[in-house]
């Protein structure tokens, strides 16, 4: 199945989430859309379950710092339900598109198709200010082009879609993997783990952030000249996609 057949050029897609209100002072990223009622229903289910989980976790971040901004105290009013729903929906939508990219990567009939899908998955996670964002496979196109990553940029901007959900302990542990008080250091740790990786020395488990591990497996795919290896690495990436999605329902 050709990569483009699943409409993964996210820069051209309309978001079904356009009607959801953004958190005050923040623009909702509508660069990713969805086609079909099945995926829309899935996101709505994630929103409902994740909102319950977020409320159980306290509804607002504690004294942890994320990026260069201190999270509000739990003694403050909790965010409105609609604002939380919008944040959850944006995260769920992004993970759906990452999952689609990994599925194409796993089922690719050519190395070029696998590498294009791996590029999309990595770019969707890193966003435009990530350390490797862009045309990673030098084919003249940027697969997974977005205006905001799942994780913060190198200097904390864009903020990243996971940051507003840091009150959820599973998102903080499994998706963010840290406080992100120093985004550059977080990304450098990932780059070091990627540089140190060898087939007989898997350094990916040293990264607390499962989306970062997806970026790692995407990087290895882009460096590979074997379709079998690309499929194997996509299998690893899928495990980390699933963990990241389950974090919403902690």
FIKOLZA-1660 file (N, C-alpha, C; in steps of 0.1 Angstrom, whole numbers, plus 5000, padded with zeros to 4 digits):
% residues 250
   i   px   py   pz ch aa at
   1 5009 4988 5000  A  X  N
   1 5000 5000 5000  A  X CA
   1 5009 5012 5000  A  X  C
   2 5008 5021 4990  A  X  N
   2 5016 5033 4990  A  X CA
   2 5014 5042 5002  A  X  C
   3 5025 5048 5006  A  X  N
   3 5024 5057 5018  A  X CA
   3 5013 5067 5017  A  X  C
   4 5012 5074 5005  A  X  N
   4 5002 5084 5004  A  X CA
   4 4988 5079 5004  A  X  C
   5 4986 5066 5003  A  X  N
   5 4972 5061 5002  A  X CA
   5 4965 5063 5015  A  X  C
   6 4972 5065 5026  A  X  N
   6 4965 5067 5039  A  X CA
   6 4965 5082 5042  A  X  C
   7 4968 5090 5033  A  X  N
   7 4967 5105 5034  A  X CA
   7 4975 5110 5046  A  X  C
   8 4988 5106 5047  A  X  N
   8 4996 5110 5058  A  X CA
   8 5003 5123 5056  A  X  C
   9 5000 5131 5046  A  X  N
   9 5005 5144 5045  A  X CA
   9 4997 5153 5054  A  X  C
  10 5001 5154 5067  A  X  N
  10 4992 5161 5077  A  X CA
  10 4991 5175 5074  A  X  C
  11 5001 5181 5067  A  X  N
  11 5000 5196 5065  A  X CA
  11 4988 5199 5056  A  X  C
  12 4982 5190 5049  A  X  N
  12 4971 5193 5040  A  X CA
  12 4958 5188 5046  A  X  C
  13 4958 5184 5058  A  X  N
  13 4945 5178 5063  A  X CA
  13 4938 5188 5072  A  X  C
  14 4925 5188 5072  A  X  N
  14 4917 5196 5080  A  X CA
  14 4914 5189 5093  A  X  C
  15 4914 5196 5104  A  X  N
  15 4911 5190 5117  A  X CA
  15 4896 5189 5119  A  X  C
  16 4891 5178 5124  A  X  N
  16 4877 5177 5128  A  X CA
  16 4876 5184 5142  A  X  C
  17 4887 5187 5148  A  X  N
  17 4887 5193 5162  A  X CA
  17 4885 5208 5161  A  X  C
  18 4882 5214 5150  A  X  N
  18 4882 5229 5148  A  X CA
  18 4872 5235 5158  A  X  C
  19 4861 5227 5161  A  X  N
  19 4851 5233 5170  A  X CA
  19 4854 5232 5184  A  X  C
  20 4865 5225 5188  A  X  N
  20 4868 5225 5202  A  X CA
  20 4875 5237 5206  A  X  C
  21 4872 5243 5218  A  X  N
  21 4878 5256 5222  A  X CA
  21 4893 5253 5227  A  X  C
  22 4901 5263 5224  A  X  N
  22 4915 5261 5229  A  X CA
  22 4916 5267 5243  A  X  C
  23 4927 5263 5250  A  X  N
  23 4930 5269 5263  A  X CA
  23 4933 5284 5261  A  X  C
  24 4928 5293 5269  A  X  N
  24 4930 5307 5267  A  X CA
  24 4944 5310 5264  A  X  C
  25 4946 5319 5254  A  X  N
  25 4960 5323 5251  A  X CA
  25 4968 5313 5242  A  X  C
  26 4961 5302 5238  A  X  N
  26 4968 5292 5230  A  X CA
  26 4960 5288 5218  A  X  C
  27 4967 5288 5207  A  X  N
  27 4960 5284 5194  A  X CA
  27 4959 5269 5193  A  X  C
  28 4948 5264 5190  A  X  N
  28 4946 5250 5188  A  X CA
  28 4953 5246 5174  A  X  C
  29 4962 5236 5174  A  X  N
  29 4969 5232 5162  A  X CA
  29 4959 5223 5154  A  X  C
  30 4955 5229 5142  A  X  N
  30 4945 5222 5134  A  X CA
  30 4952 5216 5121  A  X  C
  31 4964 5214 5122  A  X  N
  31 4972 5209 5110  A  X CA
  31 4970 5194 5107  A  X  C
  32 4964 5187 5116  A  X  N
  32 4961 5173 5114  A  X CA
  32 4947 5170 5114  A  X  C
  33 4942 5163 5105  A  X  N
  33 4927 5160 5104  A  X CA
  33 4925 5145 5105  A  X  C
  34 4913 5141 5103  A  X  N
  34 4909 5127 5103  A  X CA
  34 4898 5125 5093  A  X  C
  35 4898 5113 5087  A  X  N
  35 4888 5110 5078  A  X CA
  35 4880 5098 5083  A  X  C
  36 4867 5099 5083  A  X  N
  36 4858 5087 5086  A  X CA
  36 4853 5088 5101  A  X  C
  37 4842 5083 5103  A  X  N
  37 4835 5084 5116  A  X CA
  37 4842 5075 5126  A  X  C
  38 4848 5064 5122  A  X  N
  38 4855 5055 5132  A  X CA
  38 4865 5061 5140  A  X  C
  39 4874 5069 5133  A  X  N
  39 4885 5075 5140  A  X CA
  39 4879 5087 5149  A  X  C
  40 4869 5094 5145  A  X  N
  40 4863 5104 5153  A  X CA
  40 4857 5098 5166  A  X  C
  41 4851 5087 5164  A  X  N
  41 4845 5081 5176  A  X CA
  41 4856 5076 5186  A  X  C
  42 4867 5071 5180  A  X  N
  42 4878 5067 5189  A  X CA
  42 4883 5078 5197  A  X  C
  43 4885 5090 5190  A  X  N
  43 4890 5101 5198  A  X CA
  43 4881 5106 5208  A  X  C
  44 4868 5106 5205  A  X  N
  44 4858 5109 5216  A  X CA
  44 4859 5100 5228  A  X  C
  45 4860 5087 5225  A  X  N
  45 4862 5078 5236  A  X CA
  45 4874 5081 5244  A  X  C
  46 4885 5084 5238  A  X  N
  46 4898 5087 5245  A  X CA
  46 4896 5099 5253  A  X  C
  47 4889 5109 5248  A  X  N
  47 4886 5122 5255  A  X CA
  47 4879 5119 5268  A  X  C
  48 4868 5111 5267  A  X  N
  48 4860 5108 5279  A  X CA
  48 4868 5100 5289  A  X  C
  49 4875 5090 5285  A  X  N
  49 4883 5082 5295  A  X CA
  49 4894 5090 5300  A  X  C
  50 4901 5097 5292  A  X  N
  50 4913 5105 5297  A  X CA
  50 4909 5116 5306  A  X  C
  51 4897 5122 5304  A  X  N
  51 4893 5133 5312  A  X CA
  51 4890 5128 5326  A  X  C
  52 4884 5116 5327  A  X  N
  52 4882 5109 5340  A  X CA
  52 4895 5107 5347  A  X  C
  53 4905 5101 5339  A  X  N
  53 4918 5098 5345  A  X CA
  53 4925 5111 5350  A  X  C
  54 4924 5122 5342  A  X  N
  54 4931 5134 5346  A  X CA
  54 4925 5140 5358  A  X  C
  55 4911 5139 5360  A  X  N
  55 4905 5144 5372  A  X CA
  55 4909 5136 5384  A  X  C
  56 4911 5123 5382  A  X  N
  56 4916 5114 5393  A  X CA
  56 4930 5117 5397  A  X  C
  57 4938 5122 5388  A  X  N
  57 4951 5126 5391  A  X CA
  57 4953 5140 5397  A  X  C
  58 4942 5147 5398  A  X  N
  58 4942 5160 5404  A  X CA
  58 4938 5171 5395  A  X  C
  59 4938 5169 5382  A  X  N
  59 4933 5179 5373  A  X CA
  59 4942 5190 5369  A  X  C
  60 4953 5192 5376  A  X  N
  60 4962 5203 5373  A  X CA
  60 4976 5199 5378  A  X  C
  61 4986 5203 5370  A  X  N
  61 5000 5200 5374  A  X CA
  61 5003 5205 5388  A  X  C
  62 5014 5199 5394  A  X  N
  62 5018 5203 5407  A  X CA
  62 5030 5212 5406  A  X  C
  63 5039 5212 5415  A  X  N
  63 5050 5221 5415  A  X CA
  63 5061 5217 5405  A  X  C
  64 5060 5206 5398  A  X  N
  64 5069 5203 5388  A  X CA
  64 5070 5214 5377  A  X  C
  65 5082 5216 5372  A  X  N
  65 5083 5226 5361  A  X CA
  65 5084 5218 5348  A  X  C
  66 5078 5224 5338  A  X  N
  66 5078 5218 5324  A  X CA
  66 5082 5229 5315  A  X  C
  67 5093 5227 5308  A  X  N
  67 5099 5238 5299  A  X CA
  67 5103 5249 5308  A  X  C
  68 5100 5262 5305  A  X  N
  68 5105 5273 5313  A  X CA
  68 5093 5279 5321  A  X  C
  69 5082 5272 5321  A  X  N
  69 5071 5277 5329  A  X CA
  69 5067 5268 5341  A  X  C
  70 5065 5274 5352  A  X  N
  70 5061 5266 5364  A  X CA
  70 5047 5262 5363  A  X  C
  71 5044 5250 5366  A  X  N
  71 5030 5245 5365  A  X CA
  71 5022 5250 5377  A  X  C
  72 5009 5253 5375  A  X  N
  72 5001 5259 5386  A  X CA
  72 4999 5249 5397  A  X  C
  73 4997 5254 5409  A  X  N
  73 4995 5246 5421  A  X CA
  73 4981 5240 5420  A  X  C
  74 4979 5228 5426  A  X  N
  74 4966 5222 5426  A  X CA
  74 4956 5229 5435  A  X  C
  75 4961 5239 5443  A  X  N
  75 4952 5247 5450  A  X CA
  75 4944 5257 5442  A  X  C
  76 4949 5259 5429  A  X  N
  76 4942 5268 5420  A  X CA
  76 4930 5261 5414  A  X  C
  77 4921 5269 5408  A  X  N
  77 4909 5263 5402  A  X CA
  77 4914 5253 5391  A  X  C
  78 4908 5242 5389  A  X  N
  78 4911 5232 5379  A  X CA
  78 4907 5238 5365  A  X  C
  79 4914 5234 5355  A  X  N
  79 4911 5239 5342  A  X CA
  79 4896 5235 5338  A  X  C
  80 4890 5243 5330  A  X  N
  80 4876 5239 5326  A  X CA
  80 4876 5226 5318  A  X  C
  81 4864 5219 5319  A  X  N
  81 4863 5207 5312  A  X CA
  81 4866 5208 5297  A  X  C
  82 4861 5219 5291  A  X  N
  82 4862 5220 5277  A  X CA
  82 4877 5222 5273  A  X  C
  83 4884 5230 5282  A  X  N
  83 4899 5232 5279  A  X CA
  83 4906 5219 5280  A  X  C
  84 4903 5211 5290  A  X  N
  84 4910 5198 5292  A  X CA
  84 4906 5189 5280  A  X  C
  85 4893 5189 5276  A  X  N
  85 4889 5180 5265  A  X CA
  85 4897 5184 5252  A  X  C
  86 4899 5197 5250  A  X  N
  86 4906 5201 5238  A  X CA
  86 4920 5196 5239  A  X  C
  87 4927 5197 5250  A  X  N
  87 4941 5193 5251  A  X CA
  87 4942 5177 5249  A  X  C
  88 4932 5170 5255  A  X  N
  88 4932 5156 5253  A  X CA
  88 4930 5152 5239  A  X  C
  89 4920 5159 5233  A  X  N
  89 4917 5156 5219  A  X CA
  89 4929 5159 5209  A  X  C
  90 4936 5169 5212  A  X  N
  90 4948 5172 5204  A  X CA
  90 4959 5161 5205  A  X  C
  91 4961 5157 5218  A  X  N
  91 4970 5146 5220  A  X CA
  91 4966 5133 5214  A  X  C
  92 4953 5130 5216  A  X  N
  92 4948 5117 5210  A  X CA
  92 4948 5118 5195  A  X  C
  93 4945 5129 5189  A  X  N
  93 4946 5130 5174  A  X CA
  93 4960 5128 5169  A  X  C
  94 4969 5134 5176  A  X  N
  94 4983 5133 5171  A  X CA
  94 4988 5118 5173  A  X  C
  95 4985 5112 5184  A  X  N
  95 4989 5098 5185  A  X CA
  95 4982 5089 5175  A  X  C
  96 4970 5092 5171  A  X  N
  96 4963 5085 5160  A  X CA
  96 4971 5085 5147  A  X  C
  97 4976 5097 5144  A  X  N
  97 4983 5099 5132  A  X CA
  97 4997 5093 5133  A  X  C
  98 5003 5093 5144  A  X  N
  98 5016 5086 5146  A  X CA
  98 5014 5071 5144  A  X  C
  99 5003 5066 5150  A  X  N
  99 5000 5052 5149  A  X CA
  99 4998 5048 5134  A  X  C
 100 4991 5057 5127  A  X  N
 100 4989 5054 5112  A  X CA
 100 5003 5053 5105  A  X  C
 101 5011 5063 5108  A  X  N
 101 5024 5063 5102  A  X CA
 101 5032 5050 5105  A  X  C
 102 5032 5046 5118  A  X  N
 102 5039 5033 5121  A  X CA
 102 5033 5021 5115  A  X  C
 103 5020 5021 5113  A  X  N
 103 5013 5010 5106  A  X CA
 103 5018 5009 5091  A  X  C
 104 5019 5021 5085  A  X  N
 104 5024 5021 5071  A  X CA
 104 5039 5016 5071  A  X  C
 105 5046 5021 5080  A  X  N
 105 5060 5017 5082  A  X CA
 105 5062 5002 5083  A  X  C
 106 5053 4996 5091  A  X  N
 106 5054 4981 5094  A  X CA
 106 5050 4973 5081  A  X  C
 107 5041 4979 5073  A  X  N
 107 5035 4971 5062  A  X CA
 107 5041 4976 5049  A  X  C
 108 5051 4984 5049  A  X  N
 108 5057 4990 5037  A  X CA
 108 5062 4979 5027  A  X  C
 109 5060 4981 5015  A  X  N
 109 5065 4971 5005  A  X CA
 109 5078 4975 4999  A  X  C
 110 5083 4987 5003  A  X  N
 110 5097 4991 4999  A  X CA
 110 5103 4998 5010  A  X  C
 111 5117 4999 5010  A  X  N
 111 5124 5006 5020  A  X CA
 111 5121 5021 5019  A  X  C
 112 5119 5026 5007  A  X  N
 112 5116 5040 5006  A  X CA
 112 5103 5044 5013  A  X  C
 113 5093 5035 5011  A  X  N
 113 5080 5037 5018  A  X CA
 113 5081 5037 5033  A  X  C
 114 5089 5027 5038  A  X  N
 114 5091 5026 5052  A  X CA
 114 5098 5038 5058  A  X  C
 115 5108 5043 5051  A  X  N
 115 5116 5054 5056  A  X CA
 115 5107 5067 5055  A  X  C
 116 5099 5068 5045  A  X  N
 116 5090 5080 5045  A  X CA
 116 5080 5080 5057  A  X  C
 117 5075 5068 5060  A  X  N
 117 5066 5067 5071  A  X CA
 117 5073 5069 5085  A  X  C
 118 5085 5064 5086  A  X  N
 118 5093 5066 5098  A  X CA
 118 5096 5081 5100  A  X  C
 119 5100 5087 5089  A  X  N
 119 5102 5102 5089  A  X CA
 119 5090 5109 5095  A  X  C
 120 5078 5105 5090  A  X  N
 120 5065 5112 5094  A  X CA
 120 5063 5110 5109  A  X  C
 121 5065 5097 5114  A  X  N
 121 5063 5095 5128  A  X CA
 121 5073 5103 5137  A  X  C
 122 5085 5104 5133  A  X  N
 122 5095 5112 5141  A  X CA
 122 5092 5127 5141  A  X  C
 123 5088 5132 5129  A  X  N
 123 5085 5146 5128  A  X CA
 123 5073 5150 5136  A  X  C
 124 5063 5141 5136  A  X  N
 124 5050 5143 5144  A  X CA
 124 5053 5144 5158  A  X  C
 125 5063 5137 5163  A  X  N
 125 5067 5137 5177  A  X CA
 125 5075 5149 5181  A  X  C
 126 5085 5152 5172  A  X  N
 126 5095 5163 5176  A  X CA
 126 5089 5177 5173  A  X  C
 127 5082 5178 5162  A  X  N
 127 5077 5192 5159  A  X CA
 127 5088 5200 5153  A  X  C
 128 5085 5212 5148  A  X  N
 128 5094 5220 5139  A  X CA
 128 5107 5224 5146  A  X  C
 129 5107 5224 5159  A  X  N
 129 5119 5228 5166  A  X CA
 129 5126 5217 5173  A  X  C
 130 5123 5204 5168  A  X  N
 130 5130 5193 5173  A  X CA
 130 5144 5191 5167  A  X  C
 131 5152 5183 5173  A  X  N
 131 5166 5182 5168  A  X CA
 131 5168 5176 5155  A  X  C
 132 5158 5168 5149  A  X  N
 132 5160 5162 5136  A  X CA
 132 5149 5165 5127  A  X  C
 133 5140 5174 5130  A  X  N
 133 5128 5176 5122  A  X CA
 133 5132 5180 5108  A  X  C
 134 5124 5175 5099  A  X  N
 134 5125 5180 5085  A  X CA
 134 5126 5168 5075  A  X  C
 135 5133 5170 5064  A  X  N
 135 5134 5160 5053  A  X CA
 135 5145 5151 5057  A  X  C
 136 5142 5141 5065  A  X  N
 136 5152 5132 5071  A  X CA
 136 5158 5122 5060  A  X  C
 137 5150 5119 5050  A  X  N
 137 5154 5109 5040  A  X CA
 137 5159 5116 5027  A  X  C
 138 5159 5129 5027  A  X  N
 138 5164 5137 5016  A  X CA
 138 5157 5134 5003  A  X  C
 139 5144 5132 5004  A  X  N
 139 5136 5130 4992  A  X CA
 139 5129 5142 4987  A  X  C
 140 5132 5154 4993  A  X  N
 140 5126 5166 4988  A  X CA
 140 5113 5170 4995  A  X  C
 141 5108 5162 5004  A  X  N
 141 5095 5164 5011  A  X CA
 141 5097 5162 5025  A  X  C
 142 5088 5169 5033  A  X  N
 142 5088 5167 5048  A  X CA
 142 5076 5159 5051  A  X  C
 143 5077 5147 5054  A  X  N
 143 5065 5139 5058  A  X CA
 143 5063 5142 5073  A  X  C
 144 5050 5143 5076  A  X  N
 144 5046 5145 5090  A  X CA
 144 5048 5160 5094  A  X  C
 145 5047 5169 5085  A  X  N
 145 5049 5183 5087  A  X CA
 145 5038 5189 5096  A  X  C
 146 5042 5195 5107  A  X  N
 146 5033 5201 5117  A  X CA
 146 5038 5214 5122  A  X  C
 147 5030 5221 5129  A  X  N
 147 5034 5234 5135  A  X CA
 147 5037 5232 5150  A  X  C
 148 5034 5221 5156  A  X  N
 148 5036 5218 5170  A  X CA
 148 5038 5203 5172  A  X  C
 149 5049 5200 5179  A  X  N
 149 5052 5186 5181  A  X CA
 149 5044 5180 5193  A  X  C
 150 5045 5167 5194  A  X  N
 150 5039 5160 5206  A  X CA
 150 5047 5165 5218  A  X  C
 151 5060 5166 5217  A  X  N
 151 5069 5170 5227  A  X CA
 151 5074 5185 5225  A  X  C
 152 5079 5192 5235  A  X  N
 152 5084 5205 5233  A  X CA
 152 5096 5206 5224  A  X  C
 153 5098 5218 5218  A  X  N
 153 5110 5220 5210  A  X CA
 153 5123 5222 5218  A  X  C
 154 5134 5223 5212  A  X  N
 154 5147 5224 5218  A  X CA
 154 5148 5235 5229  A  X  C
 155 5141 5246 5226  A  X  N
 155 5141 5257 5236  A  X CA
 155 5128 5258 5244  A  X  C
 156 5120 5248 5243  A  X  N
 156 5107 5248 5249  A  X CA
 156 5096 5253 5241  A  X  C
 157 5099 5257 5229  A  X  N
 157 5089 5262 5220  A  X CA
 157 5090 5255 5206  A  X  C
 158 5078 5252 5200  A  X  N
 158 5065 5252 5206  A  X CA
 158 5064 5243 5218  A  X  C
 159 5054 5245 5226  A  X  N
 159 5053 5239 5239  A  X CA
 159 5051 5224 5238  A  X  C
 160 5045 5219 5228  A  X  N
 160 5042 5205 5227  A  X CA
 160 5028 5201 5232  A  X  C
 161 5022 5191 5226  A  X  N
 161 5008 5188 5229  A  X CA
 161 5007 5180 5242  A  X  C
 162 5018 5174 5246  A  X  N
 162 5017 5166 5259  A  X CA
 162 5019 5174 5271  A  X  C
 163 5024 5186 5270  A  X  N
 163 5027 5194 5282  A  X CA
 163 5014 5198 5290  A  X  C
 164 5003 5202 5284  A  X  N
 164 4991 5205 5291  A  X CA
 164 4985 5193 5299  A  X  C
 165 4990 5181 5296  A  X  N
 165 4984 5169 5302  A  X CA
 165 4994 5164 5313  A  X  C
 166 5004 5172 5317  A  X  N
 166 5014 5167 5326  A  X CA
 166 5008 5164 5340  A  X  C
 167 4996 5168 5343  A  X  N
 167 4989 5164 5356  A  X CA
 167 4987 5149 5356  A  X  C
 168 4985 5143 5345  A  X  N
 168 4983 5129 5344  A  X CA
 168 4997 5122 5346  A  X  C
 169 4998 5114 5357  A  X  N
 169 5011 5108 5361  A  X CA
 169 5016 5099 5350  A  X  C
 170 5008 5092 5343  A  X  N
 170 5013 5083 5332  A  X CA
 170 5018 5091 5320  A  X  C
 171 5011 5102 5317  A  X  N
 171 5016 5110 5306  A  X CA
 171 5030 5116 5310  A  X  C
 172 5031 5121 5323  A  X  N
 172 5043 5127 5327  A  X CA
 172 5054 5116 5327  A  X  C
 173 5051 5104 5331  A  X  N
 173 5061 5093 5332  A  X CA
 173 5065 5087 5318  A  X  C
 174 5054 5083 5311  A  X  N
 174 5056 5075 5299  A  X CA
 174 5058 5083 5286  A  X  C
 175 5051 5095 5286  A  X  N
 175 5052 5103 5274  A  X CA
 175 5063 5114 5275  A  X  C
 176 5062 5122 5285  A  X  N
 176 5072 5132 5287  A  X CA
 176 5085 5127 5292  A  X  C
 177 5084 5117 5302  A  X  N
 177 5096 5111 5307  A  X CA
 177 5104 5120 5316  A  X  C
 178 5099 5131 5320  A  X  N
 178 5107 5140 5329  A  X CA
 178 5100 5153 5330  A  X  C
 179 5106 5163 5337  A  X  N
 179 5100 5176 5340  A  X CA
 179 5100 5185 5328  A  X  C
 180 5110 5183 5319  A  X  N
 180 5112 5192 5308  A  X CA
 180 5116 5206 5312  A  X  C
 181 5122 5207 5324  A  X  N
 181 5127 5220 5328  A  X CA
 181 5138 5225 5320  A  X  C
 182 5145 5216 5313  A  X  N
 182 5156 5219 5304  A  X CA
 182 5154 5210 5291  A  X  C
 183 5145 5216 5282  A  X  N
 183 5142 5208 5270  A  X CA
 183 5155 5204 5262  A  X  C
 184 5165 5212 5261  A  X  N
 184 5177 5209 5254  A  X CA
 184 5184 5197 5259  A  X  C
 185 5184 5196 5273  A  X  N
 185 5190 5184 5279  A  X CA
 185 5182 5172 5276  A  X  C
 186 5169 5173 5276  A  X  N
 186 5161 5161 5273  A  X CA
 186 5164 5156 5259  A  X  C
 187 5164 5165 5250  A  X  N
 187 5167 5160 5236  A  X CA
 187 5181 5155 5234  A  X  C
 188 5191 5161 5241  A  X  N
 188 5205 5157 5240  A  X CA
 188 5206 5143 5246  A  X  C
 189 5198 5139 5256  A  X  N
 189 5199 5126 5262  A  X CA
 189 5194 5116 5251  A  X  C
 190 5184 5120 5244  A  X  N
 190 5179 5111 5233  A  X CA
 190 5189 5109 5222  A  X  C
 191 5195 5120 5218  A  X  N
 191 5206 5120 5208  A  X CA
 191 5217 5111 5212  A  X  C
 192 5221 5112 5225  A  X  N
 192 5232 5104 5230  A  X CA
 192 5228 5089 5229  A  X  C
 193 5216 5086 5233  A  X  N
 193 5212 5072 5233  A  X CA
 193 5211 5066 5219  A  X  C
 194 5207 5075 5209  A  X  N
 194 5207 5071 5195  A  X CA
 194 5221 5068 5190  A  X  C
 195 5230 5078 5194  A  X  N
 195 5244 5076 5189  A  X CA
 195 5251 5064 5195  A  X  C
 196 5247 5060 5207  A  X  N
 196 5253 5048 5214  A  X CA
 196 5247 5035 5210  A  X  C
 197 5235 5036 5203  A  X  N
 197 5228 5023 5200  A  X CA
 197 5236 5015 5190  A  X  C
 198 5235 5002 5192  A  X  N
 198 5241 4992 5182  A  X CA
 198 5231 4980 5183  A  X  C
 199 5231 4972 5172  A  X  N
 199 5222 4960 5173  A  X CA
 199 5224 4951 5185  A  X  C
 200 5236 4951 5190  A  X  N
 200 5239 4943 5202  A  X CA
 200 5239 4951 5215  A  X  C
 201 5235 4964 5214  A  X  N
 201 5235 4973 5225  A  X CA
 201 5223 4983 5224  A  X  C
 202 5212 4977 5228  A  X  N
 202 5199 4985 5227  A  X CA
 202 5198 4996 5238  A  X  C
 203 5200 5008 5235  A  X  N
 203 5200 5019 5244  A  X CA
 203 5186 5025 5246  A  X  C
 204 5177 5021 5238  A  X  N
 204 5164 5028 5238  A  X CA
 204 5157 5026 5252  A  X  C
 205 5158 5015 5259  A  X  N
 205 5152 5015 5272  A  X CA
 205 5158 5025 5282  A  X  C
 206 5169 5032 5279  A  X  N
 206 5174 5042 5288  A  X CA
 206 5166 5055 5287  A  X  C
 207 5157 5056 5277  A  X  N
 207 5149 5068 5275  A  X CA
 207 5136 5066 5282  A  X  C
 208 5132 5074 5292  A  X  N
 208 5119 5073 5299  A  X CA
 208 5108 5077 5290  A  X  C
 209 5110 5085 5280  A  X  N
 209 5099 5090 5271  A  X CA
 209 5097 5080 5260  A  X  C
 210 5085 5073 5259  A  X  N
 210 5083 5064 5248  A  X CA
 210 5082 5070 5235  A  X  C
 211 5076 5082 5233  A  X  N
 211 5077 5089 5220  A  X CA
 211 5091 5091 5215  A  X  C
 212 5100 5094 5225  A  X  N
 212 5114 5095 5221  A  X CA
 212 5120 5082 5215  A  X  C
 213 5116 5071 5221  A  X  N
 213 5120 5058 5216  A  X CA
 213 5115 5056 5202  A  X  C
 214 5103 5060 5199  A  X  N
 214 5098 5060 5185  A  X CA
 214 5107 5067 5176  A  X  C
 215 5111 5079 5180  A  X  N
 215 5121 5087 5172  A  X CA
 215 5134 5079 5170  A  X  C
 216 5138 5072 5180  A  X  N
 216 5150 5064 5179  A  X CA
 216 5149 5053 5169  A  X  C
 217 5138 5045 5169  A  X  N
 217 5136 5035 5160  A  X CA
 217 5134 5040 5145  A  X  C
 218 5128 5052 5144  A  X  N
 218 5127 5058 5131  A  X CA
 218 5140 5062 5126  A  X  C
 219 5149 5067 5134  A  X  N
 219 5162 5071 5130  A  X CA
 219 5170 5059 5125  A  X  C
 220 5169 5047 5132  A  X  N
 220 5176 5035 5128  A  X CA
 220 5170 5030 5115  A  X  C
 221 5157 5032 5112  A  X  N
 221 5152 5028 5100  A  X CA
 221 5157 5037 5088  A  X  C
 222 5158 5050 5091  A  X  N
 222 5163 5059 5081  A  X CA
 222 5178 5056 5078  A  X  C
 223 5185 5050 5087  A  X  N
 223 5199 5047 5085  A  X CA
 223 5201 5033 5079  A  X  C
 224 5190 5025 5078  A  X  N
 224 5192 5012 5073  A  X CA
 224 5190 5010 5058  A  X  C
 225 5196 4999 5053  A  X  N
 225 5194 4996 5039  A  X CA
 225 5187 4983 5037  A  X  C
 226 5179 4979 5048  A  X  N
 226 5172 4967 5047  A  X CA
 226 5157 4969 5051  A  X  C
 227 5148 4964 5042  A  X  N
 227 5134 4965 5045  A  X CA
 227 5130 4956 5057  A  X  C
 228 5137 4944 5058  A  X  N
 228 5134 4936 5069  A  X CA
 228 5137 4942 5082  A  X  C
 229 5149 4949 5083  A  X  N
 229 5152 4957 5095  A  X CA
 229 5142 4968 5098  A  X  C
 230 5138 4975 5087  A  X  N
 230 5128 4985 5089  A  X CA
 230 5115 4980 5095  A  X  C
 231 5110 4968 5090  A  X  N
 231 5098 4962 5096  A  X CA
 231 5101 4958 5111  A  X  C
 232 5112 4953 5114  A  X  N
 232 5116 4950 5127  A  X CA
 232 5115 4962 5136  A  X  C
 233 5121 4973 5132  A  X  N
 233 5122 4985 5140  A  X CA
 233 5108 4991 5141  A  X  C
 234 5100 4990 5131  A  X  N
 234 5086 4995 5132  A  X CA
 234 5078 4987 5143  A  X  C
 235 5081 4974 5144  A  X  N
 235 5075 4966 5155  A  X CA
 235 5078 4972 5169  A  X  C
 236 5091 4975 5171  A  X  N
 236 5095 4982 5183  A  X CA
 236 5087 4995 5185  A  X  C
 237 5087 5003 5175  A  X  N
 237 5080 5016 5175  A  X CA
 237 5065 5014 5179  A  X  C
 238 5059 5004 5174  A  X  N
 238 5045 5002 5177  A  X CA
 238 5042 4999 5192  A  X  C
 239 5051 4992 5198  A  X  N
 239 5050 4990 5213  A  X CA
 239 5050 5003 5220  A  X  C
 240 5058 5013 5216  A  X  N
 240 5059 5026 5223  A  X CA
 240 5047 5035 5219  A  X  C
 241 5042 5033 5207  A  X  N
 241 5029 5040 5204  A  X CA
 241 5018 5036 5213  A  X  C
 242 5017 5023 5215  A  X  N
 242 5006 5017 5223  A  X CA
 242 5007 5022 5238  A  X  C
 243 5020 5022 5243  A  X  N
 243 5022 5027 5257  A  X CA
 243 5018 5042 5258  A  X  C
 244 5022 5050 5248  A  X  N
 244 5019 5064 5248  A  X CA
 244 5004 5066 5248  A  X  C
 245 4997 5058 5240  A  X  N
 245 4982 5060 5239  A  X CA
 245 4975 5056 5252  A  X  C
 246 4980 5045 5258  A  X  N
 246 4974 5040 5271  A  X CA
 246 4977 5050 5282  A  X  C
 247 4987 5059 5281  A  X  N
 247 4990 5068 5291  A  X CA
 247 4978 5078 5294  A  X  C
 248 4970 5080 5283  A  X  N
 248 4959 5089 5285  A  X CA
 248 4949 5084 5295  A  X  C
 249 4947 5071 5296  A  X  N
 249 4937 5065 5304  A  X CA
 249 4942 5060 5317  A  X  C
 250 4953 5066 5322  A  X  N
 250 4959 5062 5334  A  X CA
 250 4949 5064 5346  A  X  C
% end
